Amino acid sequence: MEIIICILAGILFAIGVYNILQKQFLRIIVGTTLISHGAHLFILTMGELKRGLPPILTEGITQYTDPLPQALILTSIVISFGITSLILVLAYRTAKENGTDNMEQLRGNEND
């Protein structure tokens, strides 16, 4: 199970890097979002995917679920949602003011 999720996280990282290298601003945003989702899966996998009892430590319980990876992922999801919404607003404003979302034209390179 962990191997499959590691492969899925690697695929998300690869697709995210490919999208970051594109010229359209929206694809760059999608790429950063995919990389953050790959990081979420990676953190979850490194926290050992195991099923057990709730994370309440009492006498006699040997199998319990570690809540730390889940808390880290939840915090990361909230932060990445905020960053993604901020970047989307900035991209919309940039495209509206400049009339394009092509990064080459926004940089001032008129070759393309």
Order of alpha helices (4+ residues) and beta strands (2+ residues): alpha-alpha-alpha-alpha
